[in-house]
Amino acid sequence: QVQLVESGGGLVQPGGSLRLSCAASTSIFSINVMGWYRQAPGKGRELVATINSAGGTGYGDSVKGRFTISRDNAKNTVYLQMNGLKPEDTAVYYCYAHKYSSYWGQGTQVTVSS
């Protein structure tokens, strides 16, 4: 069982930045893949970014060049740095982990509005 606890969401103006955090209950070194997904009301869940145990990353096309996923193994935490935020980035952001089974965080709301 892997528990994921997210934080860092909030209200930000267009063009602003936020950093989301996802703290895992076990060492993230042993987790094959972690990532972030997002879901706006009435829409499907969209892949945002992934990071594997070796540090390799991948990004959805809509966030390339603006978002960066990273990890701190000592803190068992994965981060999502979001820069140049746009209103269309407004969504609930979910942390994801896969090791034998898939695990999800509770989600954190990000709202981009002036």
PyMOL commands that set and color helices and strands:
alter all, ss='L'
color gray80, all
select helices_A, chain A and resi 28-30+73-75+87-89
alter helices_A, ss='H'
color red, helices_A
select strands_A, chain A and resi 4-7+10-12+18-24+33-39+46-52+57-59+67-72+77-82+91-98+102-104+108-112
alter strands_A, ss='S'
color yellow, strands_A
deselect
rebuild
show_as cartoon
